[in-house]
Amino acid sequence: MLLEWVYPLARFFKPLNVFKYLSFRSAYAAVTALLIAFLVGPALIEWLRRLKFGQSIRVDGPETHQAKSGTPTMGGVLIIVSVVVAVLLWVDLRNLYGWTCLGVLLGFGGIGFLDDWLKIKYRNSDGLPARLKFLLQVAVATAAVVALYVTRTDDTTKLYVPFLKRAVLDLGPFYIPLAVTVIVGWSNAVNLADGLDGLATGLVIMALIAFSILTYLTGRSDWAGYLNIPFIRGAGELSVFNLALIGACVGFLWFNSHPAEVFMGDVGSLSLGGVLGLMSLIVKKEILLLIIGGVFVLQVASVIIQVAYFKLTKGKRVFRMAPLHHHFELKGWKETKVVVRFWILGGLFAIIALSTLKIQ
């Protein structure tokens, strides 16, 4: 919005030329979202407390978590509000990718909001019926993917693999079901990792930092050519979106760090995961996201292994509890130690993923 309103005035006042630079708008999108989160956070938390929008804690989890029962949830609303305002102010509103990401953020956020509200209303951890929740996720993801497919470029339906210069496969119309699976899968992966104070928020920040770099490079023909990665016109604008998300997540982490004053709830985790999945599709890093979000992959894998082994052995377990972060808690690690060590792993995976840009 500011780009459309302020930049034309640069002909009269040269310093306003800075509004055309992605780096300037990205930085101030982050600052804007961060300040909104800081300023609105306390009032939102107090409002959630008054409404008694407290988190229901699963009874089969670690006993230490029972003390968290009643902590305000649905704090992901703070992230979404901060991002929406920052994006509308600083992103080029003519950019289709920005609107698509915003749509996924709001769509999955709406599903998460309904899920959280039902958990609060009925005072349990069930929420939306699993099938209905899944169908709603598929519907939102399909709308976003169809938008990308209708406006596709030569690279949209191609599948790229790290370490290889050229696409390995053009999926054609089969791109649509794969892309929907990516978005829904990552939405649920982040949701699964949201089990400790600050854990999912910190891991998402690590992934977003990597994607801020990837979207900037992919949106520049010179850098994309130098690195032998696909050039996606307009993708650079997503750097502004990413920095807004990072600012909002950092602001939320101020209140979500241990001991958490508020939980993000499904409204936050589902929307953040969905955006990560969509972002990977836009910049053709669907497979690289498996490395960037390596900790999320480990969390999902731990659940799959646990469930499969439990059924095959009629009651035996590989882990003390799944997802993986609960396993380490039950081994005696303090919650903060689990979170920080998982953050470190998240940063390591992001660095490894970015290093593949030169190894191809």
Secondary structure, DSSP 8 states (H G I E B T S, - for coil): -HHHHHGGGGGTSGGGGGGG-HHHHHHHHHHHHHHHHHHHHHHHHHHHHHTT-B----TTS-GGGGGGTT-B--THHHHHHHHHHHHHHHS-TT-HHHHHHHHHHHHHHHHHHHHHHHHHHHTSS--S-HHHHHHHHHHHHHHHHHHHHHT--SSTTEE--TT-SS-SEE-GGGHHHHHHHHHHHHHHHHHHHTTSTTHHHHHHHHHHHHHHHHHHHHT-HHHHHHHT----TTGGGHHHHHHHHHHHHHHHHHHHSSS-S---HHHHHHHHHHHHHHHHHHTT-TTTHHHHTHHHHHHHHHHHHHHHHHHHTTS--SSSSSSHHHHHHHTT--HHHHHHHHHHHHHHHHHHHHHTTT--
